[in-house]
Amino acid sequence: MKTPEEWMRDFEAKIADAQAKAAAVQEGLAGAGGSAAPAG
């Protein structure tokens, strides 16, 4: 059985991962819109 501290740590890690993925998706959308720097 996890302690509340362990549960909170796991929960915060999942939130941070989800935020990182959301940021990557937003960057991808910005790149598709042509606002990103040219490749190469």
Sequence and secondary structure as in RCSB ss.txt:
>XXXX:A:sequence
MKTPEEWMRDFEAKIADAQAKAAAVQEGLAGAGGSAAPAG
>XXXX:A:secstr
   HHHHHHHHHHHHHHHHHHHHHHHHHHHHHTT S    
